[in-house]
Amino acid sequence: MNKLSVKCLTIGIIIMVQFFTLGISAQDKPNVIIILADDLGYATTGAFTNKSSKVDTPNINRIAEEGAKFTDGYVTASVCGPSRAGLLTGRYQQRFGIYANYDTQRGPGVPASEKVIGTYFKEAGYATAAIGKWHVGVKQKGQHPIDRGFDKYYGFNSAQTDYFNSSILFDGKTKVKKHKYLTFQFTEEAVGFIEKHKQKPFFMYLAYNAVHGPNQAPESYINKYIKKGIPKRMATQMAMIDALDEGVGKVLDALKANGLEENTLIYFLSDNGGLPSWWKGSNDPWKGFKREQWEGGNHVQFLMKWPKVIPAGQVRNETVFSLDILTTSLAAANIDLPKNIALDGKNILSVFKSKKTKEIHESIFWAGSHVERSGGAHKNAKKLPYPKDNAPPAWAVRSGEWKLVQMMEFGASKLYNIRKDPAESTDVYVSNKKVVKKLTQSFANWFKDMSKPVAWDDQYYEQLKSIK
């Protein structure tokens, strides 16, 4: 055997070892499914309330029971568009100028030059689908899901739409004229995609618009709760969660029926925290809600399931981030990381090999709009002094037990020991000024690489640049 042959054989053995370390083989790449809920409060499912939720969610619970629940899961923004921009690219969305819904709804959205998760998997030979809410822009050339690596697209590009009669729903680039209740329709599209592509590996981004407004659900689902004496408004909210959980169950059942369950990596999370208009306690135990930089805006439900690799029933306390999803998924599928793109997520698969909590991120950061909704100056105001999608800035850093946060509209930053005080009730800034200085400098160093907003007010960006 010559030297070239020995070298090739050695490389081949190394690659095979890497596959088997992850529990996969070159002929058996995993399917990957991201199930993204919309505005789902932390305490609305049994998985995150020890099964004491107002709504039974056996299927979402099932992901936790058969996989792993992360108690310290975060997203990159407390509003839909920026959060999705980060998840889909695996990069802090501020790197390409996304700071508020204004940037993705009224502005140009995520630049076509940014590579999204669908493209990585399509290039690796996977069948790919984006189903549900897009909301990261389609106006510019190359931004449409079909042009961003997705073989199939069935969804809409906006913050919200009517669940029964959407005027902005598309199948590919063709407008849909008639459809079922959207949660049911998106589930049907997802199940159909699984069945069609069960013979080859597939990637699916299933972004339900549930439970985002408008609050709508089939009457039979609403009446189920009205019969229990629950007021119609809350009954509708509960019915929306019921339908979402049923959809998740049908996806899980389709995988099992087609022999795909064991080798399918599933993520379940929300794009941001819950709404103050929902029932009391639906976003517990966190302070604040969607649109805020408090934990209630960014600290979300986060589940993973991959029977072939992830031992069942784990409760993990690592701080994980939505940015980790792309990096972890590429590692699971043995797809090389890009050489010319700086991904901000980490591969979190290694945590499942140990019972001890591992540090994944030294620090994670937030920067963008903040609309006070939970006790601030605008709580009872009839009208905000600015458009809520083009609101003033806030920033935050989470590092270990500490979280430093500043809503710049309302004054100085505040420091919390998030492990001892997860509800952010006691500001310990004064007694920990060295920590404050370190985290402030950490934020400033991180933010110096971030781009100007594509639509958000430039003065807000300059305020963030002034942090030293």
Secondary structure, DSSP 8 states (H G I E B T S, - for coil): --HHHHHHHHHHHHHHHHHHHTT--TT---EEEEEEESS--TTSSGGGTTT--SS--HHHHHHHHTSEEEEEEE-S-SSHHHHHHHHHHTS-GGGGT--SHHHHHTS--S-TTS--HHHHHHHTT-EEEEEEE--S--SSTT-SGGGTT-SEEEEE-SS---SSS-SS-EETTEE----S-HHHHHHHHHHHHHHHTTTS-EEEEEE--TTSSS----HHHHHHHHTTT--HHHHHHHHHHHHHHHHHHHHHHHHHHTT-STTEEEEEEESS---TTS-TTTTTTSS--TTSSSHHHHB--EEEE-TTTS-TTEEEEEEEETTHHHHHHHHHTT----SSS-------GGGGG-SS-----S-EEEEEE----SSSTTTT-SS-SS-GGG--EEEEEEETTEEEEEEGGG-S-EEEETTT-TT-----SGGGHHHHHHHHHHHHHHHTT----SSS-HHHHHHHHT--
